[in-house]
């Protein structure tokens, strides 16, 4: 079990690097002429096909409960990715990556609101630090105009992703769902909604086939392989350890934006991003410390 946990966490570090690079690559896809919904269709359709082939023998488990609760969670998943992609149109890849990390801070708050799980001082402090980080990250001298519509869309992304995590965890535990099958339904719902949105709002850009490579990257590695590895990591490792590893995503996003898009690192981005990562660590380290003391 120890070896499996180690290997799954090493794989998750690799996937976190891929997820971080996904932010500037999404921005690159937008620069190539793809609309947000078209990018969504590309990544989710490819991921659905990939996971369908991998889990084909287990999909027979899909029944009414999988469809109902998987659709609810899939709806949150869709809007999380939708607002993240839409946000990347109007804000930088670095800020898009940093603000998305706020979803981990929102999770304990949602648990308190819906399941009456007590919010302690660690949760309160983490939210405060995250808000300060948002302020520093988006501040500009011109009357806070640094907080643009793209930042707002990305903040909505963080909220919907948090809802996806909370509802997904709740339904899987309550009904003992197979995580692989449940995730497949989630992604399937997302690809259907993405196609509907795309048909009514966008069309394919007039570009060469070579310029489609960002969609292939996002579909195969960022979404399909990413969900697969995360599922195994959650099975063999502690959720808190997984969350701590995933916080590296925003840092990789900023590094990728610097390398791929030549985005400059301002003092606001560096210190604001560090504060948001700090808020995530405060939120996640508390339960991990409790488990360590208990052990």
C-alpha positions, 0 to 999 in steps of 0.5 A: 500500500505504501508503494502504491501511495508513493507512486500515485503521489509522484504521478499526481505531482506530474499531473499537477505540472500538466494542470498548471501548464493547462492555463497558458495552453488554454490561453494559447488556444484562445489566441489561435481563435478557439472560443471558450465553448469550443475549447470545452467541447474539445477537452471533454469530448476527448476525455470522454472517449479516453475514459470510456475506452479505459473503463468500458467494462465498468460502465455497465454499472451506470443506473438511474442514481448515477445519471441523476447525481452524476448530472448534478455534480457534472453541472457544477463541473461544467460551469467550473471549467466554463467560467475558468475558460471564459475568464482566461479570455479576459485575464492573464494565465497567471491570475487565472491559475492563482484565483482558481485555487480559491476553490479549496478554501471555499470547500469547508465553508460549503460543508458548513452551510449545507452539512453544518460542519463547524468552521473553525479558526483555521477556516476563518483565517484561510478565507481572510488570507485568501481575500487579502491575496485576491486584493493584492493580486488584482490591485492597481493604482487606478481605483482597483481596476485591476480586478477585471471581468476575467478575474470575476469569471475565474472567481465564479469558477472557483465557487462552482469547482468547490460545489463540484467537490462537495457534492461529488464527495457527498454522493459517492460516500452516500451511495457508494458509487464507483469513482471511475463510473461517477467521474465518467458521467460527470464528464459526459454531462459536461461534454453535452452541455459544452456542445449545446453552448458551442452550437448556439454561440461559436463556430470553429476557427479557420486555422490549420490542423496543427493549431488544434494541438492545444485541444488535444493536450487539454483533452488527453493529458489535462482532463482525461489523464488528470482525472484518472490519476487524481482518482487513484491518488485519492484512493491510495493517499490522504485527501489532504496530501492530495490537496497540498500537492495540487496547490502547486498547480497555480505556481506552475501556471505562472511559470508556464505563462512566463515561458509560453506567453511571455507574461511578466511577473509583477510584484502583485502577482508574486505576493498575491499568489503566495498569499492565496497558496498560503490560504490553501495551505492553512485550510488544508494543513489543519485536518492533516495536523489533527490526523498526525496528532491522532496517529 
